[in-house]
């Protein structure tokens, strides 16, 4: 049984490949049928969706998001949960037991969001349905069908935006909106598209450089169709959305900022806590934990300040770090090249810490100019590490190693493609993202940078600790805002006094927490869980503990709730600390 459990994904993968799911195993058969059918339905529902982690299939249109469709989705997922209730988890064995726990959490989360009608607030402080479309606009197309699908989606934007604005009106009517205080300046990305005609429009980008495999006459026809779609559909839709935001949404948006002040707010905030942390912790418990962790990290920061030879106070040191020119790049290229240098240092060491690595590599690019003013300092994922080169005096070089470890390798740009490449896992595990796991791993990657020797100076070590304080401070600030009714200024002051973040980043980060309740809690709680799992494994295995095997065990699960990861490490210990890929040099499944 231990070997069966440890060989993650192999049971399901081999059964699917050979058709040998035993008829006698009724619970497993019913479970497989439920998730197979629902996943196919889910992909069809979100067909054509454009965002960072879309689960939808390619299409020549955008998904339906109207209220009737949302109600239908709620009924569907409620029925799926009812079907899952009819299966006893104790009847499932091996990897099916893990799959059930992961899948049930997914369905519960999807259903909770429908019941709280989060679709009535389809944007936050740095991302929204209108800016998500830009991910495809900046993509590289290689086939004629991709261009045709893209043009079809451009033509569908007026319908799609109309449904989204109708949903936002429903939210306004019941007091479920983003706070007015964070909305100033958030319409620039809409105006940039509405005011850009023809080939200067963001959505014309894929047609500037087309692959030679498409004949020249076909390229000319596609370009003409794209220009017509931009003129007739895209620009009018964005202009209409801009008027709606400026004339209707922002003036009527709520004046408070606490999630608990929204309709059924206490239950809503607790639901968001469970979604993003996968834990049933109360806001008060999270707030207290944050205060305790901040005290620990602050002592470490003071020690590092002394190592740097600084003689003044902590506040003086923060001022020094925020203002001394030596700590800031002079050009965007300098920042990008420093990030690339750090990433290559990691490349030279990563094999000593992780046994099984993904095949996919990643590019390093600047955050697009239209998003950069309100975007985070960096963002990473499959194939990409985005570095924000806007406002260089707010992008300290001493924090760049921690940022790079988090967003590129071994963080998001390693973990996410590795999960997608594990063909033995069901698709709902390969392509889904649970914040507590994903962000927890990325923050743990910053911690791992100490062992890898990536922080070369006391200033870079302080940058790492400042990032740790930033994430621990989120436990305090997020619950402070949404549960204890802190003001925006209180939250900003807390970060300003306890981290080395620049003022611009503090302002954008606090607005992000206001607009996205509980998401900020996932990072530090996720990292704590992984570090505690590692400490437990090190103690139990003693000299048998292998850091590469441990990381393989963590990464082999795909994105899972923290309690599931905890049980996975229990099994890793029971199996003697063996890597799940120890007998599999190519990442494919073998019979246990």
C-alpha positions as CSV (number, residue, x, y, z in Angstrom):
1,X,0.0,0.0,0.0
2,X,2.8,2.4,0.8
3,X,4.5,1.9,-2.5
4,X,1.1,2.2,-4.3
5,X,0.5,5.6,-2.6
6,X,4.0,6.9,-3.2
7,X,3.9,6.3,-6.9
8,X,1.8,9.3,-7.4
9,X,-0.6,9.2,-10.3
10,X,0.4,5.8,-11.6
11,X,-2.7,3.9,-10.6
12,X,-5.1,6.3,-12.3
13,X,-2.8,6.8,-15.3
14,X,-2.3,3.0,-15.9
15,X,-6.0,2.3,-15.4
16,X,-6.9,5.0,-17.9
17,X,-4.3,3.6,-20.4
18,X,-5.2,0.0,-20.2
19,X,-8.9,0.1,-19.4
20,X,-8.5,-2.1,-16.4
21,X,-10.5,-0.3,-13.8
22,X,-12.1,-3.2,-12.0
23,X,-15.9,-3.3,-12.3
24,X,-16.0,-4.5,-8.7
25,X,-14.5,-1.3,-7.5
26,X,-17.8,0.5,-7.7
27,X,-16.8,3.6,-5.7
28,X,-13.7,4.2,-7.8
29,X,-15.6,3.7,-11.0
30,X,-18.3,6.2,-10.0
31,X,-15.7,8.7,-8.8
32,X,-13.8,8.5,-12.1
33,X,-17.0,9.0,-14.1
34,X,-18.0,12.0,-12.0
35,X,-14.7,13.9,-12.3
36,X,-14.2,13.0,-16.0
37,X,-17.7,14.3,-17.0
38,X,-17.4,17.4,-14.8
39,X,-14.0,18.3,-16.1
40,X,-15.1,18.0,-19.7
41,X,-18.1,20.2,-18.8
42,X,-16.0,22.7,-17.0
43,X,-13.7,23.1,-20.0
44,X,-16.7,23.6,-22.3
45,X,-18.2,26.2,-19.9
46,X,-15.0,28.3,-19.9
47,X,-14.2,27.7,-23.6
48,X,-12.3,30.6,-25.0
49,X,-11.6,32.2,-21.6
50,X,-8.5,34.4,-21.4
51,X,-6.6,34.6,-18.1
52,X,-3.4,33.4,-16.5
53,X,-4.6,29.9,-15.6
54,X,-7.6,29.3,-17.8
55,X,-9.2,25.8,-17.6
56,X,-11.2,26.4,-20.8
57,X,-10.6,24.8,-24.2
58,X,-9.6,26.9,-27.2
59,X,-12.5,28.5,-29.1
60,X,-13.6,31.2,-31.5
61,X,-15.7,32.9,-28.8
62,X,-15.6,34.0,-25.2
63,X,-17.5,32.1,-22.4
64,X,-21.0,33.0,-21.4
65,X,-21.0,34.8,-18.0
66,X,-24.6,36.0,-17.7
67,X,-26.7,35.5,-14.6
68,X,-28.7,32.7,-16.0
69,X,-25.5,30.8,-16.9
70,X,-24.1,31.5,-13.4
71,X,-27.3,30.0,-11.8
72,X,-27.0,27.0,-14.0
73,X,-23.4,26.5,-13.0
74,X,-24.3,26.7,-9.3
75,X,-27.0,24.0,-9.8
76,X,-24.5,21.8,-11.7
77,X,-21.8,21.9,-9.1
78,X,-24.3,21.4,-6.3
79,X,-25.4,18.2,-8.1
80,X,-21.7,17.1,-8.4
81,X,-21.2,17.6,-4.7
82,X,-24.3,15.6,-4.0
83,X,-22.9,12.8,-6.1
84,X,-19.6,13.0,-4.2
85,X,-21.5,12.8,-1.0
86,X,-22.8,9.4,-2.1
87,X,-19.2,8.0,-2.2
88,X,-17.5,7.0,1.0
89,X,-13.9,8.2,0.9
90,X,-13.0,5.1,2.9
91,X,-14.0,3.0,-0.1
92,X,-11.3,4.6,-2.2
93,X,-7.8,3.4,-2.2
94,X,-4.3,4.5,-3.3
95,X,-4.2,7.6,-5.4
96,X,-8.0,7.8,-5.7
97,X,-8.2,8.7,-2.0
98,X,-5.9,11.7,-2.7
99,X,-7.8,12.6,-5.9
100,X,-11.1,12.6,-4.0
101,X,-9.8,15.0,-1.3
102,X,-8.4,17.4,-4.0
103,X,-11.4,17.2,-6.2
104,X,-14.0,17.6,-3.5
105,X,-12.1,20.8,-2.3
106,X,-12.2,22.1,-5.9
107,X,-16.0,21.6,-6.2
108,X,-16.7,23.0,-2.8
109,X,-14.7,26.1,-3.7
110,X,-16.4,26.6,-7.1
111,X,-19.8,26.1,-5.5
112,X,-19.1,28.5,-2.7
113,X,-18.0,31.2,-5.1
114,X,-21.3,30.7,-7.1
115,X,-23.4,30.9,-3.9
116,X,-21.7,34.1,-2.8
117,X,-22.0,35.4,-6.4
118,X,-18.4,36.5,-6.7
119,X,-19.1,36.8,-10.4
120,X,-20.8,40.1,-9.7
121,X,-17.3,41.5,-8.9
122,X,-15.3,40.3,-11.9
123,X,-12.1,42.3,-11.2
124,X,-9.6,43.2,-8.5
125,X,-7.0,46.0,-8.1
126,X,-4.7,44.8,-10.9
127,X,-6.6,42.2,-12.9
128,X,-10.0,42.2,-14.6
129,X,-12.0,40.6,-17.4
130,X,-10.9,43.4,-19.8
131,X,-7.2,43.1,-19.0
132,X,-7.3,39.3,-18.9
133,X,-8.0,39.5,-22.6
134,X,-4.6,41.0,-23.1
135,X,-2.9,37.7,-22.3
136,X,-4.0,36.3,-25.6
137,X,-3.3,39.6,-27.4
138,X,0.3,39.2,-26.3
139,X,0.5,35.5,-27.1
140,X,2.4,33.9,-30.1
141,X,0.2,32.3,-32.6
142,X,1.6,29.6,-34.9
143,X,-1.5,28.2,-36.8
144,X,-4.2,29.6,-39.1
145,X,-6.9,28.3,-36.7
146,X,-5.4,30.2,-33.7
147,X,-5.7,33.4,-35.7
148,X,-9.3,32.6,-36.8
149,X,-10.3,31.8,-33.2
150,X,-8.7,35.0,-32.0
151,X,-10.6,37.2,-34.5
152,X,-13.8,35.4,-33.5
153,X,-13.1,36.3,-29.8
154,X,-12.5,39.9,-30.8
155,X,-15.9,40.1,-32.4
156,X,-17.5,38.5,-29.3
157,X,-16.1,41.2,-26.9
158,X,-19.3,43.4,-27.0
159,X,-21.5,40.6,-26.0
160,X,-19.1,39.4,-23.3
161,X,-18.6,42.9,-21.9
162,X,-22.3,43.5,-21.8
163,X,-22.9,40.4,-19.7
164,X,-20.1,41.4,-17.3
165,X,-21.4,44.9,-16.9
166,X,-24.9,43.5,-16.2
167,X,-23.4,41.3,-13.5
168,X,-21.6,44.3,-12.0
169,X,-24.9,46.2,-11.9
170,X,-26.4,43.4,-9.9
171,X,-23.5,43.6,-7.5
172,X,-23.9,47.4,-7.1
173,X,-27.6,47.0,-6.4
174,X,-26.9,44.8,-3.4
175,X,-23.8,46.5,-2.1
176,X,-21.4,43.9,-3.5
177,X,-18.7,45.9,-5.3
178,X,-15.1,46.8,-5.2
179,X,-14.4,49.8,-2.8
180,X,-14.4,53.2,-4.5
181,X,-11.2,54.1,-2.8
182,X,-9.1,51.7,-4.8
183,X,-10.7,52.4,-8.2
184,X,-9.0,55.6,-9.0
185,X,-6.6,55.1,-12.0
186,X,-7.8,51.6,-12.5
187,X,-9.5,52.4,-15.8
188,X,-6.3,53.3,-17.7
189,X,-6.0,49.9,-19.3
190,X,-9.5,50.3,-20.6
191,X,-8.9,53.7,-22.0
192,X,-5.6,52.6,-23.6
193,X,-7.6,50.2,-25.8
194,X,-10.6,52.5,-26.4
195,X,-8.3,55.3,-27.6
196,X,-6.0,53.3,-29.8
197,X,-7.2,52.9,-33.5
198,X,-6.1,50.4,-36.0
199,X,-2.6,48.9,-35.9
200,X,-1.7,50.8,-32.7
201,X,-4.3,48.8,-30.7
202,X,-3.1,46.2,-28.3
203,X,-5.3,43.6,-29.9
204,X,-3.6,44.0,-33.3
205,X,-0.3,42.7,-31.7
206,X,-0.5,39.1,-33.0
207,X,-0.7,40.4,-36.6
208,X,2.5,42.4,-36.6
209,X,4.6,39.3,-36.9
210,X,2.9,36.3,-38.5
211,X,4.5,32.9,-39.2
212,X,5.7,32.3,-42.7
213,X,3.8,29.0,-42.9
214,X,0.6,31.1,-43.4
215,X,0.6,32.3,-47.1
216,X,1.0,36.1,-47.7
217,X,-2.4,36.5,-49.2
218,X,-4.0,34.7,-46.2
219,X,-2.0,36.9,-43.8
220,X,-3.3,40.0,-45.6
221,X,-6.9,38.8,-45.3
222,X,-6.5,38.0,-41.6
223,X,-5.0,41.4,-41.0
224,X,-7.9,43.1,-42.7
225,X,-10.4,41.1,-40.7
226,X,-8.6,41.9,-37.5
227,X,-8.6,45.7,-38.2
228,X,-12.3,45.5,-39.0
229,X,-13.0,43.6,-35.7
230,X,-11.0,46.1,-33.7
231,X,-12.8,49.1,-35.3
232,X,-16.3,47.6,-35.2
233,X,-16.3,45.5,-31.9
234,X,-13.2,46.0,-29.7
235,X,-12.9,49.8,-29.6
236,X,-16.6,50.5,-29.1
237,X,-16.9,47.8,-26.4
238,X,-14.0,49.2,-24.5
239,X,-15.3,52.8,-24.9
240,X,-18.7,51.7,-23.6
241,X,-17.0,49.9,-20.6
242,X,-15.0,53.0,-19.8
243,X,-18.1,55.2,-19.7
244,X,-19.8,52.6,-17.5
245,X,-16.9,52.5,-15.0
246,X,-16.5,56.3,-14.9
247,X,-20.2,57.3,-14.9
248,X,-21.9,54.5,-13.1
249,X,-19.7,51.9,-11.3
250,X,-17.2,54.2,-9.5
251,X,-19.7,56.7,-8.3
252,X,-22.0,54.0,-6.9
253,X,-19.2,51.7,-5.5
254,X,-19.2,51.1,-1.8
255,X,-17.2,53.4,0.5
256,X,-16.1,50.8,3.1
257,X,-13.2,48.4,2.5
258,X,-13.9,45.4,4.8
259,X,-15.1,42.1,3.3
260,X,-17.1,41.5,6.4
261,X,-19.2,44.6,5.6
262,X,-20.4,43.0,2.3
263,X,-23.7,41.1,2.2
264,X,-23.3,38.0,4.4
265,X,-19.8,39.4,4.9
266,X,-18.6,37.3,7.8
267,X,-19.5,34.1,6.1
268,X,-18.1,35.4,2.8
269,X,-14.7,36.3,4.3
270,X,-14.5,32.9,6.1
271,X,-15.3,31.2,2.8
272,X,-12.5,33.1,1.1
273,X,-10.1,32.2,3.9
274,X,-10.9,28.5,3.3
275,X,-10.6,28.9,-0.5
276,X,-7.2,30.5,-0.4
277,X,-5.6,28.8,2.7
278,X,-7.4,25.4,2.5
279,X,-7.6,25.7,6.3
280,X,-10.5,26.4,8.7
281,X,-8.7,29.1,10.7
282,X,-10.6,32.0,12.1
283,X,-9.5,35.6,11.3
284,X,-8.5,36.2,14.9
285,X,-6.3,33.2,15.0
286,X,-4.6,34.2,11.7
287,X,-4.1,37.8,12.9
288,X,-2.5,36.6,16.2
289,X,-0.2,34.1,14.3
290,X,0.9,37.0,12.0
291,X,1.8,39.2,15.0
292,X,3.9,36.3,16.5
293,X,5.7,35.6,13.2
294,X,6.4,39.3,12.6
295,X,8.1,39.5,16.0
296,X,10.4,36.5,15.1
297,X,11.3,37.9,11.7
298,X,11.9,41.4,13.1
299,X,14.6,40.0,15.4
300,X,16.2,38.3,12.4
301,X,16.1,41.6,10.5
302,X,17.8,43.4,13.3
303,X,20.6,40.8,13.4
304,X,21.1,41.1,9.6
305,X,21.2,44.9,9.9
306,X,24.1,44.5,12.4
307,X,25.9,42.2,9.9
308,X,25.6,45.0,7.3
309,X,27.5,47.3,9.8
310,X,24.7,49.8,10.0
311,X,24.8,51.9,13.2
312,X,21.4,53.6,13.2
313,X,17.9,52.6,14.1
314,X,15.7,50.1,12.3
315,X,13.7,53.0,10.8
316,X,16.9,54.7,9.7
317,X,18.0,51.5,8.0
318,X,14.7,51.2,6.1
319,X,15.1,54.8,5.0
320,X,18.7,54.1,3.8
321,X,17.5,51.1,1.8
322,X,14.7,53.0,0.2
323,X,16.8,56.0,-0.8
324,X,20.4,55.0,-1.5
325,X,20.9,54.9,-5.3
326,X,23.3,51.8,-5.1
327,X,20.2,49.6,-4.5
328,X,18.3,50.6,-7.6
329,X,18.7,49.9,-11.3
330,X,19.2,52.9,-13.6
331,X,17.4,51.4,-16.6
332,X,14.8,48.7,-17.2
333,X,17.3,46.6,-19.1
334,X,19.6,46.6,-16.0
335,X,16.8,45.3,-13.8
336,X,15.9,42.6,-16.4
337,X,19.5,41.5,-16.8
338,X,20.0,41.3,-13.1
339,X,16.9,39.1,-12.8
340,X,18.3,36.9,-15.6
341,X,21.7,36.6,-13.9
342,X,20.0,35.5,-10.7
343,X,17.9,32.9,-12.6
344,X,21.0,31.5,-14.2
345,X,22.7,31.1,-10.8
346,X,19.7,29.1,-9.7
347,X,19.9,27.0,-12.9
348,X,23.4,25.9,-11.8
349,X,22.3,24.7,-8.4
350,X,18.7,23.5,-8.8
351,X,19.6,19.9,-9.6
352,X,21.2,19.6,-6.2
353,X,17.9,20.4,-4.5
354,X,15.2,18.9,-6.8
355,X,15.5,15.5,-8.4
356,X,12.8,15.7,-11.1
357,X,12.8,18.9,-13.1
358,X,10.3,20.1,-15.8
359,X,11.2,20.1,-19.5
360,X,9.7,23.6,-20.0
361,X,11.9,26.7,-19.7
362,X,10.8,30.2,-19.1
363,X,11.3,33.7,-20.6
364,X,12.0,36.9,-18.6
365,X,9.9,39.8,-19.9
366,X,8.9,43.2,-18.6
367,X,5.3,43.7,-17.3
368,X,3.3,45.2,-20.2
369,X,3.4,49.0,-20.0
370,X,-0.4,49.3,-19.8
371,X,-0.6,47.1,-16.7
372,X,2.7,48.1,-15.0
373,X,1.6,51.1,-12.9
374,X,-0.9,49.0,-10.9
375,X,0.8,45.6,-11.2
376,X,2.8,43.7,-8.6
377,X,6.6,43.7,-8.7
378,X,6.7,40.4,-10.6
379,X,4.5,37.5,-11.7
380,X,5.5,34.1,-12.8
381,X,4.0,31.0,-14.3
382,X,4.4,28.4,-17.1
383,X,7.0,29.7,-19.5
384,X,7.2,33.3,-18.1
385,X,8.7,35.4,-15.4
386,X,7.4,39.0,-15.7
387,X,9.5,41.7,-14.0
388,X,7.9,45.1,-13.4
389,X,10.3,47.8,-14.7
390,X,7.9,50.7,-14.1
391,X,9.0,53.2,-11.4
392,X,12.5,51.8,-10.9
393,X,13.0,53.6,-7.6
394,X,10.4,51.2,-6.2
395,X,12.2,48.0,-7.4
396,X,15.1,47.4,-5.0
397,X,17.9,45.2,-6.3
398,X,18.4,43.7,-2.8
399,X,14.9,42.1,-3.1
400,X,15.4,40.8,-6.6
401,X,16.9,37.5,-5.6
402,X,13.9,36.6,-3.4
403,X,11.5,37.8,-6.1
404,X,13.2,35.8,-8.8
405,X,13.2,32.6,-6.7
406,X,9.5,33.1,-6.0
407,X,8.3,33.8,-9.5
408,X,10.7,31.8,-11.7
409,X,12.7,28.8,-10.5
410,X,12.2,27.0,-8.2
411,X,8.9,28.8,-7.7
412,X,6.0,29.3,-10.0
413,X,7.8,28.8,-13.4
414,X,9.1,25.4,-12.2
415,X,6.2,24.1,-10.1
416,X,3.3,24.8,-12.5
417,X,4.8,23.3,-15.7
418,X,6.1,20.3,-13.7
419,X,2.5,19.6,-12.6
420,X,1.2,19.9,-16.1
421,X,3.9,17.5,-17.4
422,X,2.8,14.7,-15.0
423,X,0.6,12.7,-17.3
424,X,-0.3,10.2,-14.6
425,X,-2.4,12.7,-12.7
426,X,-6.0,13.6,-13.6
427,X,-6.3,16.8,-15.5
428,X,-8.1,18.5,-12.6
429,X,-4.9,18.2,-10.7
430,X,-2.5,18.9,-13.5
431,X,-4.1,22.2,-14.6
432,X,-5.7,23.6,-11.4
433,X,-4.1,26.0,-9.0
434,X,-4.6,26.1,-5.2
435,X,-3.1,29.3,-3.8
436,X,-2.0,27.9,-0.4
437,X,0.1,25.2,-2.2
438,X,1.3,27.2,-5.2
439,X,2.1,30.4,-3.3
440,X,3.4,28.4,-0.3
441,X,5.8,26.6,-2.5
442,X,7.0,29.8,-4.1
443,X,7.6,31.4,-0.8
444,X,9.4,28.3,0.4
445,X,11.5,28.7,-2.7
446,X,12.7,32.1,-1.3
447,X,13.6,30.3,2.0
448,X,15.5,27.6,0.0
449,X,17.6,30.4,-1.6
450,X,19.5,30.6,1.7
451,X,20.7,27.0,1.4
452,X,21.4,27.5,-2.3
453,X,23.7,30.4,-1.7
454,X,21.6,32.9,-3.7
455,X,21.8,35.7,-1.2
456,X,25.3,37.0,-1.4
457,X,25.3,40.1,0.8
458,X,23.6,41.1,4.1
459,X,21.5,43.5,2.0
460,X,20.1,40.6,-0.1
461,X,19.6,38.6,3.0
462,X,17.7,41.5,4.5
463,X,15.7,41.7,1.2
464,X,14.7,38.1,1.8
465,X,13.7,38.8,5.4
466,X,11.8,41.8,4.3
467,X,9.9,39.7,1.9
468,X,9.3,37.2,4.7
469,X,8.0,40.0,6.9
470,X,5.9,41.3,4.0
471,X,4.1,37.9,3.7
472,X,3.8,37.5,7.5
473,X,2.5,41.0,7.6
474,X,-0.2,40.0,5.2
475,X,-1.7,37.8,7.9
476,X,-2.0,40.9,10.1
477,X,-3.0,43.3,7.4
478,X,-5.6,41.2,5.5
479,X,-7.4,40.2,8.7
480,X,-6.9,43.8,10.0
481,X,-8.7,45.2,7.0
482,X,-11.4,42.7,6.4
483,X,-12.2,41.6,10.0
484,X,-10.9,44.3,12.4
485,X,-11.9,47.2,10.1
486,X,-8.5,48.8,9.7
487,X,-8.3,51.8,7.4
488,X,-6.3,51.8,4.2
489,X,-3.8,54.1,5.9
490,X,-3.4,51.8,8.9
491,X,-2.5,48.9,6.6
492,X,0.0,51.0,4.6
493,X,1.6,52.2,7.8
494,X,2.0,48.7,9.1
495,X,3.9,47.6,6.0
496,X,5.9,50.8,5.9
497,X,7.1,50.3,9.5
498,X,7.8,46.6,9.3
499,X,9.2,46.0,5.8
500,X,11.7,47.5,3.3
501,X,9.1,47.7,0.6
502,X,9.0,51.0,-1.4
503,X,6.0,53.3,-0.9
504,X,4.7,52.6,-4.4
505,X,4.7,48.9,-3.8
506,X,3.1,49.3,-0.4
507,X,0.3,51.3,-1.9
508,X,-0.4,48.8,-4.8
509,X,-0.1,45.8,-2.4
510,X,-2.6,47.2,0.2
511,X,-5.0,47.9,-2.6
512,X,-4.6,44.4,-3.8
513,X,-5.4,43.0,-0.3
514,X,-8.5,45.2,-0.1
515,X,-9.7,44.1,-3.5
516,X,-8.9,40.4,-3.1
517,X,-9.9,39.3,0.4
518,X,-7.9,36.4,2.0
519,X,-5.8,35.7,-1.1
520,X,-2.8,37.3,0.7
521,X,-3.1,34.8,3.5
522,X,-2.2,31.8,1.4
523,X,1.5,32.6,1.1
524,X,2.9,32.5,4.6
525,X,0.5,29.8,5.8
526,X,1.5,27.6,2.8
527,X,5.2,28.1,3.4
528,X,4.8,27.3,7.1
529,X,3.1,24.0,6.2
530,X,5.9,23.0,3.9
531,X,8.6,23.9,6.3
532,X,6.8,22.0,9.1
533,X,6.5,19.0,6.9
534,X,10.2,19.2,6.1
535,X,11.1,19.4,9.8
536,X,9.0,16.4,10.6
537,X,10.5,14.4,7.7
538,X,14.1,15.4,8.7
539,X,13.5,14.3,12.3
540,X,11.8,11.1,11.4
541,X,14.2,10.0,8.7
542,X,17.4,11.2,10.2
543,X,20.4,10.3,7.9
544,X,17.9,8.8,5.4
545,X,16.5,12.2,4.7
546,X,17.3,13.4,1.1
547,X,16.4,17.0,0.3
548,X,15.9,16.1,-3.4
549,X,13.5,13.3,-2.6
550,X,11.6,15.5,-0.2
551,X,11.1,18.2,-2.8
552,X,10.1,15.6,-5.4
553,X,7.5,14.3,-3.0
554,X,6.1,17.9,-2.4
555,X,6.1,18.7,-6.2
556,X,4.7,15.4,-7.3
557,X,1.3,16.0,-5.9
558,X,0.3,18.8,-8.2
559,X,-1.6,21.7,-6.5
560,X,-3.3,20.2,-3.4
561,X,-4.9,21.5,-0.2
562,X,-2.4,21.7,2.7
563,X,-4.0,18.8,4.7
564,X,-3.5,16.6,1.7
565,X,0.1,17.6,1.4
566,X,0.6,16.9,5.1
567,X,-0.7,13.3,4.6
568,X,1.5,12.9,1.5
569,X,4.6,13.7,3.6
570,X,3.4,11.3,6.3
571,X,3.4,8.6,3.6
572,X,6.8,9.8,2.3
573,X,8.2,9.2,5.8
574,X,6.5,5.8,6.0
575,X,8.1,4.8,2.7
576,X,11.5,5.6,4.0
577,X,12.0,9.0,2.3
578,X,12.1,7.6,-1.3
579,X,11.4,10.0,-4.2
580,X,8.3,9.1,-6.1
581,X,10.4,9.2,-9.3
582,X,13.2,7.0,-7.9
583,X,12.4,4.2,-10.2
584,X,11.2,6.3,-13.1
585,X,13.9,8.4,-14.9
586,X,11.5,9.8,-17.5
587,X,8.5,10.9,-15.3
588,X,6.2,8.3,-16.7
589,X,4.2,5.9,-14.5
590,X,5.3,2.4,-13.8
591,X,3.4,-0.4,-12.1
592,X,4.0,-0.4,-8.4
